[in-house]
């Protein structure tokens, strides 16, 4: 940092990450206890600091007020819950079909009870049958997983593999098979084993088709889950569209950025002049980071700040011409202009949210203090979304030319074809900075922010399709079995002149009512 000219003594400056390797004897809790007051003690800031285990960053990366508030783990938990629901729906199908076939197995149960079979033996038999079916399904599922794994890896953007040599994998699989078999077979086992031999053997078995019964309740439950997932998928899609259409405070079109690497820094004036003189670019500015990223934040001081204020502000160092180049919208004041106002090297722009956080009614001309120096506010711009478009807008302060820069933003001439403008720009950069990486489009960087959410939407859609498909499959099996049992009734009705439509209506009426009830339950839950 010293070599780059960016070193300072400010404990409130969060422009760089700090990595700590603990000794083998140390624990994270001990380390955090020892360092939490260091920033307050040495720098007079209001915030404690703490370390976060590096392997945890991937899944646990979201914090609020110093407390862990989630991250990618939320997506993992979400799909785990959905997977459990899908498994539950499959189990419900098994329960429903088993109890629907109860009449055909009633005499078997009656005979077994007459010859002395206790109820627990019958329960064990039915559970064993269920576990055997679950085991066959488990073997089949392994083959399906291997076939689908390449496509699923492509969908989630990460290469997946099954470690068949892992003992824990087989333990988990065995546990899932046993759990599924017992769950799916539990209700039919207790239901079938409860038949009374005398009534069954006298053919006095009442059909399990009362107005309210557990089978109908299970159908309602599975379709309630399916409808909730369907609504949730639609909401995710709407949320993506909302975030994409959200005003981000800058103009992405024809805007590229280049890192100030190699000889670009020393040749910046020459590159800037040639790009503008050749009509390749209409405006150019430098900044600390791309406008799509937050590289620094921290606490600042301003006139009228109270002692208990702990607001943190995102910061973006900018050069003159930032408003025109980035397409920022001025609300009051002006852009930085070093030619007209040499003191603008220590000027700053703030966003609406920053003005609100500071409680300034008339901020133009007032001073703020950060990075060890005073900055005078010359303009207020509309809020800028530099971080995630799915999160709330954060206050941003933009510091002038006496701060350091890492990026060069170029607003290409819209009158030139994009490819031609890029090629001309590329030639000019090669002239002053050969053999260095070139450019990135801001609109592509911004669209990349939606990659994870688009992936979430696709996976949720896939899971929802599976849920609806499995639910309808179970309902189809149930309806087909009931129609088979009512074959004689259907024949008599047709002889008496019943139309196909009236028969379809007769068979479907019960299921339509159940799905309607599921909708009434699902809508408020999804809401």
N, C-alpha and C positions, 0 to 999 in steps of 0.2 A: 504493500500500500504506500509505503514511503517512496519507493522507486517510481510509482505512478503519480506521485504528488497528491495522494488522496488520504493520507493519514491524518487523524485528529484525536483529540482527547475527550470527545463528546460521548457520554454514556447514554444519551437519548438517540443516537444515530443508529438506525437499524438497516443501513444500506449494504451490509455484508453478513453472511451466515458465519456462525462460529461452531466449529466441530471440536468435541472434547473426547479423548480416549482415556477411559478410566483405568486405573490399575486393577489387577485381578482381585485384590482384597476389597476394593471399594464397591459400594452398592449405589444404584441410582438414587434411592431415597436419601442416603447419607449425603451424596454430592449435592442434591437439590437443597437439603437443609442448610448446608454450608454456604451456598452461593446465592440464596434467594434474596438477601438484603444487599448484595454487593453494589448493584446499580443505585439503590437508594442512598447507601452509605457514601459512595464516592462521587456520584453525579447529581444528587439532589432531585432525582426523578421520583415519581410516585408509584412506579410499577416494579413488582418483584420479577425475577427471572428464574427460569428453570430449564433443565435439560429434558429432551424427549428421546427415548431409545431409537436409534437409527433404523433397525428392522421394522419398527412400528409405524414409520412414516407412511408406508404405502397404503395401509388400511386405516390408520388413525392419524388424520392430518388436519382436522378442523378443530379450532379452539375458540372459545368465547369467554372473555374475562379470565383468561388463564386456566380455564377448565376444559378438559377434553369434551368435544361436542359432536364427534362422529368423523365422517370421512367415507372412504370407499367401503368400509365395513357395513355401512347402511345398505349398500347394494347387495352385499353377500347375505345379510340377514333377510332382506326382502325376498330374494330368490329362494332362500332356504324355506321360508314360510310358504311361498307359493308351491314349492315342491312337496311340502307336507300336505298342503291342501289337495294337490293332484292325487297323491297317494291315498288320501282320505276318501276322495270321490271314487277312486277305483275300488276301495274297500266297501263303500256303500253299494256300488253296483253288485258286488259279490253277495253282500247281505240280502239285497232285494231279490236277486234271482234265486238264491238258496231258499228264502222263505216263500217265494212264489211257487217253488216246486214242492212245497211242504206236503201237499196232498199225495203226491206220488211216493213219498218216503214215509208217510204216516203209518201205513200198514207194517212196513219193515220195523219201525220203532215199536209198534204195538206187539208184534210177534216176539221181538227181542226181550221186551219187558215181561211178557207172559212166561217165557222160558227162564226168567230170573236175572236178566241183565240189569244191574243197578244204573242209576242215572249218570253217575260220574264216568262209567265205562262208555256210555253213549256220547257224552260230552267229549271225552278223549278221542273217540272215533271221528267225530265231525271236525274237531280241531286238527287232528292228524291229516285228514283229507285236505283241509284248507292249507296247512303248512306244506304238504306235498305239491299242491297247485302253485303256491307261492314260490317254492323251490324251482319248479319247472320254469316259472315266469322269470325268476332270477337268472337262471342259465341263459334263457332266451335274451334277456335284457343285456347281458354282457356282450353277446354278438351284435346286438343293435347299437350299443354304445361304440364298439370298435368301428362299425360301418359309418356311424354319424359323426365320429370325433373330428375328422378333417374338416367337415362342413361347419361344425360348431366352433372349432378353433378359428376358422376364417371369420365367422360371425362376431366373435368377441375380440378378434385382433390379437390373439395370443396362442402360442403353440401349446397344446395339451397332450399328455400321454398318461396311460394307465400303468402304474407300477405293480405288476402282478406278483412281484417278489416280496411285496410288503405284507407282513403278517397282519398289520392293523387294517389293511384294505379288506382282507378276508374276514376279519372279525366284524368290521362294520357291515359288510355284505350279509354275513350270517345273522347279525343282529337285526338288520332291516327285514330279511326274509322271515325270521321268527316273529318279529313284531307285526309285520303285515299279515302273516298267516293267522296269528292269534286274534288280531283286531278284526280281520275280515270274517273269521269263523266263529267269533265269540257269540254274537247275537243269534245266528242260525243254530249253533250248538245248543244253547240254552232254550231256544224256542222249540226246536224239534224234539229235544229230549224231554220236554215237558208234556207231550201228548199223553192222554189217558187211554190205556189199552182197550177198555170196555167200549168206549165211544168210537174209537178208531176201527176196531174189528167188527162193530155192528154197522159200519159205514155211516155213522152218524156224525162224521167230522164236519164241523162248520167251516165253510170257506173263509179264509182270512181276508175279508174284504169289507170290513166295517167302514163307516163314514170317516172315523179317525183311527188310524193305526200306525204303528212304528214305521212300516214300510213307506207309507205316504209321507211321513215326517222326514225320512231319510232322503226321499226324492226332492222335497222342498229344500233341504239343507244343501244338497249338492248343486242344485240350480241357483240357489242364493249365492254360493261361492263363485260359480261360473259368471253370473251377471255382475257381481262386484268386480271381478278381474277384468271383464269386458269394459266396464265403465272406467276403471283405473287406467287401462291402456289408452282409451280415448282422451283422458285427462292429461296423460303424459305427452301424447301427440300435440294437444292444444298448448301445453306448457312450452314445448320446444318451439312451436310457431310463435308464441307470445315473446319468448326471449330473443328469437331471431329478428322479430319486427320491432323490438324495443329500441328506442332512441339511445345511441351510445355516446353522443356528444361530439363525435368527430366524423369526418368524411373518409370512408375507406376506399372509395373509387380512385383508381389511377395513383394510388399512394404506395410507394415501396420504401424499404429501409435497408441500410447497409451498415454493418459494424465498422467502427473506426479502427480497423486493424492495419498492420503493415505500414505503408507510407501514406495512407489516406489522411491521417491526422495532420501531418505537416503540409500536405498538398491540398487540404480542404478548400482554401480560397480559390486555387487554380481550378479545381474540379467544379466548384460551384459556379464560377464565372463562365466556364466553357459550356456547362449544361444549359445555363440560361441563355447565353449568347447564341447557341446552336438551336434554340427554340425546342429543346428536348424536354426541359422542365420549366414550369411557371413559377415555382417557389421551392426553396430548400431551407431546412433548419436542422439543428443538432439537438440531441436530448440525451438524458441519462440512459433511458431504456426505450424499446419500442412502445408506442402508445397503447398497445394491447397487453402490456405486462407491467406489474408493479415490482420494482426492484428495491424500493426503500420506503420505510415509514417510521414514524416516531412522534414524540411529543415536541411541541413548540411553545414559545411564549409570545404573547401579544398584549397590546394595551388593554387593560381592564380584565385580564385573566384572573380568575379566583384561585385561591391556594388549593382548593380541593378538586380542581378540574383535571381529569385524567384522559381527555380526548387524545387519540392518536390520529395522525394525518398521513395519508399516502403522499409521497413527494415525487415530482418529475422535474428534473433540471432541464431547462429549455434555452434555446438561443433566440435571437431576434427572428421575426417572421414565423413564429410557431402558430399563431392564430390562422394565417392564410394557408400555410403548408398543411397543417393537420385538419383544417376545416372546423376549428373551434368557433363557437357562437358567443360573441361578446354581448354581455348584458349591460355593462357600464364600463367606462374607462377606455383603455386602448391596448394595443399590442406593444411588445417590446420593440424599440427602435434605437439602436446604438448610434446611428448617424445623427439623428435629431436630438437624442437625449443620451449623452455619454454615461450618465449615472444609472442608466438602465441595466448596467452590468450587475447592479445590486437591487434590481426591481423584481417584483413577483406578481404572478397572476393567481387568483384563488377561484375555486368553483363555488356554486351556490351553496352546496352542503357545507363547505368550509366556512363560508360567511355565516351560515346559520349556527355552526358549532362554536364559532368565536363570539357570536352575539353582537356583531357589528352592524349598525344600521347604515352607516356611511363609511365603507372601508377604504375608499380611494385616498391615498396619501398617508394612511396610517402604517405604522411599523410592526413587523413581526420579527422574532429572533430565532434563528436556527443555524446549525452548522457553525456556531461561534461568531456569527455576524448578524447585523441588522439588514432587513430587506424591507423596502417600501412598496406597498401595494399600488399598482397602476391600472389594474383591470379585474373585472369579475366575469367569468365565463360560465356557460351552462354546464351542468354536471357531466362528467366524463366517466364512462364505465371502462376502467382499465383492467379489472379483474374478471371474475366470472359474471356472465350476464344473468345468471340465476340467483345471484346474491343481491342484497340491498346495496344501494349506492353509498360509496365511502367519500369523505371529504378529501380533496386533493389540493395541494399547494404546489405551484410551479415556480421554481427559482430561476433567476436570470443567468447571464453569461459568465459571471465570476465563479460559477459552480463547474463541476467536471461533466464531460460528455463521453458516451460510449457508442452512440448510434447517430446515423445521418438519415433523416427523412427526406424523400424526394417526391414532389408532386409532379407527375408526368403531364405533358401537354396532351389534353384530351382530344385535340384536333389531329394528332398523329395516331395511326393504328398502334395498338398496344405493343405488338411484336416489334414493330419498327422502332418505337421509342425505347424499348428495352435493349434492342441490339445497338442502337446509337449510344445509349448510356453505358453499355458493356464495353464498347470500344474506348470511350473516354476514360473509364476506370482502369482499363488495361494499360492505357498510356501512362498513367501516373502510379499505378499499383498492380504490377503484373503478378500472376501466380497466386492470387488470393481469392477466397470465396466471394461471391458477388452479392446478390440481392434476395429479398423476401417480400412478397406481396402482403400488405396489411389485411386485405380482405380474406386471403387464404389463412392467415394467422387467426383471424377472428372466427372463421368458420370451423377451425380446428377445436375451438372451445366447445363445440356441440358434438364432437365425436363420441364421447362417453355416453351422452344423453341419447343420441340417436341409437347407439348400441343397446342402451337400456330399453328404449322403446321397441326395438326389434325383438329382443329376448322376451319382454313382457307380452308382446303380440303373439310370439310363438307359444309361450306358456298358456296364454288365454285360449288360443286355438286348441291346444291339447286338452285343456279343461273342458271346453264346450264339446269337443269331439267325444271325450270319454263319458261325459254326462249324457249326451245324446245316444251313445252306444248302449249304455245301461238302460236308458228309457226305451230304446228300440227293442232290446232283448226282453224287457218286462212286458211291453205292449204285444210283442209277437207271441210270447208264452201265454198271455191272457187271452189273446185271440184264438190260439190253438185250443185252449180249455173251453172256449165258448163256441166251438165249431157247430155243435148241434143247434145252439140257440140262433146262430147266424143263419143256418140252413132253414130253420122254421120261419124266421122273419122274412127271408127271401121268398119262401113259398107263399107267405101271406101278403107279398107285394112290396116289401121294403126295398127302397132304392139303395144303390151303392153309397150315395152321399149320406143318407140317413144312417147307414151302418158305420161308415167312417166317423161320422159325428158321434155316434153312440160309443165307439171304442176310444175316441180321442178326448171326449169331454172331460173325463176325470183327470187326464194328464195336463190338459190345457188349464184347468182350474189350479192344479198344483204349481205349474210354472207361473201363473198369474200371482199366486200367493208368494212365490219366491221373488218375483219382481217387487211386490209391495214391501218385502223385507229388505231386499238388496238396495233399493234406491236410497233410503235414509242412511243405511250403514255406509254405502259408498260416499254419500255426501259428507 
